[in-house]
């Protein structure tokens, strides 16, 4: 029997509880960086990249829209819990308390008229009024919101600062949306 200190120490490490501690960081819903407080929804969004990679919208660990799901297209992509109709009627039909998540892909501004911009602003957007050709934009707001949404990112299309030829870099945003309090 070999009772050398090296053999005993090696066996001790083999059975040490430290060998079973995971070094992986915790995973939160939608891959966000921290857990949301109670009565909040986790979300993560990214705008499209040029006209190649579509936007991605995740809510409560469910990917609602992405290029992989093949349910995104050029313009403003909208994820709602309600039914879809033509854009203006769609925006008008959003019920109070509905969370609205939007992300641009390629060009989301060219076909927006003043009425569409006003309706999106009523959801809490402050950037929609100056969203321009091929700008990247992600937004999370809600019907009946009393203030402007803190969940909005916007990068202007600028040939001198664009990351991709003709398009700005991807815009990403994550956070926790408070649930409606009855």
N, C-alpha and C positions, 0 to 999 in steps of 0.2 A: 504494500500500500504506500502510495506516494503522498506524503502529508506536507509537501513544500508550501510555503506561503503563497507562491504564485498560483498554484492549483486551487487552493482554498479561496483566494481573492477572485480568481476567474469564475469559479462556481457561484460566489456570492453575487457578482455582477449579473450573471445569467439569470438568477432568480430575483433580482432587484425589481421592486415595483416601478422604479424609474424607467425601466424598459417598456412599460405599458402606457406611459404618458404620451399623448399625441402632441406633436409640434405643429399641426396644421392650424391655421387661424380659423376662427368660427365662421360659418357661412350663414349669411342673413338673406332674407327673401329678396329676390331679384338680384342678388349679388351686391347689394349696397354695403357701405362700409360700417354701418352700425345697425343695431336693432331699433325698430320703431317703438315708441311708447304705446301703451295700451290705447285702444280706440283711434289708431292711426293706420293708414294703408301705406305699405312700402311700394315705392315705384322707382324705376330707372328708365331713362329715355336717351336716345342718341339720334341726332339728325342724320340724314344721308351723307355720303361722301361723294362729291361730284355727281355724276350720273351713273355711277358704277355700283355703289353699295347703298342699299336702301336704309331707311330709318328703322329703329327698333324701339318698341314700347313694351315694358313689362310692368304689371301691376299685381301685387300680392303673389309673387312667384309664378305668375302665368304670363308667358310671352303672348301678347295680344297681336302684335304686328312685327314682321321682320322679313327680310329678303329670303331667309330660309323657309319661312311659311308661305312665301310667294303671295302675300296679301298686301303689298305696298306698291305704290305707283308714284309717278311724277306729280308734283304739286304738294298740297298740304294733306298729310295723312292724319286721320282723326280716329281715336279709339274712344268709344262710348259704350255704355251699358245698354243704351236704347237702340231702336231700329234706325235704319239709314234711309234717307230721302234725298232729293236734289239738295245741293249744298245750302242754299239760303233757307229753304223750307226745313231742311235738316236742322240748321242752327236755331231757327224759330221754335221748332218742336221740342227742343231739349227741355226736360222737366226740371223744376227747381230741385236742388240737392244732387243733381247728376254731376259726377266728376268727368271732366273733359281733358283728354291728353292729345296733343297735336305735335307733329314733327314734320319738317319740310324735307323734300327729296327733289333735287335738281332745281326746280323753280316753283315756289309756292305763292308768288306774289302777282305775277302778270295778270291772271284772270280774276283776281279779287277786286270787287267793286266796293264803293263806299259803304253800302249796306252790309256786306259781308264783314268788312273791317269793323264796323260799328257793333255788329252782333258778337264778334270775337272779343272786342274790347269789353263788352258787357259781361263776358265770362271772366274778366280780370286781367286781360292782357294790356300791357302798356307799349309793347314793341310793335304790335300789329299795324299801327297807323303809319309807321315808317319802314315796314318790311318791303324790301326791294327785290329786283330781279336777281335770282340765284343766291340770295342771302340764306344762311343756315339759321334755323330757329326751332326751339323746342319750348313747349308751354304746357302747363298743367293748371287748370282753373276749374271753375264750377258755375253752374247756373244758379243765380240768386246770391252770388258772393257779394258781400257788403263793402269789401276793400279791393285793392289791386292785389293780384296773386304774387307771392314771393317766389313762385316757381316758374321762372322764365329765363331763357338764355338766347342771345341773338348775336350773330356775327355778320357784319356787312360784307357783301361781295366787293372786293377791292383788288384790282389787278396788281397793285404794288405789294399787297400783303397776303394774297391768297396762297394757301398751301398747295392746292391742286390747280392746274392750268384752267382758269376760268371759274374756280369755285373756292370758297373759304374752307377751312378745316371743319371737321366734325364737331358738333356741339353736343356735350353730354350733360345730363343732370340727373340727380337722384335725391331722394328725400322721403319724408313721411308726411302724408296728407291726413289732416285731422278728419275723423268721421263726423258726419252731420249729427248734431246734438238735437234731439227732439224736445 
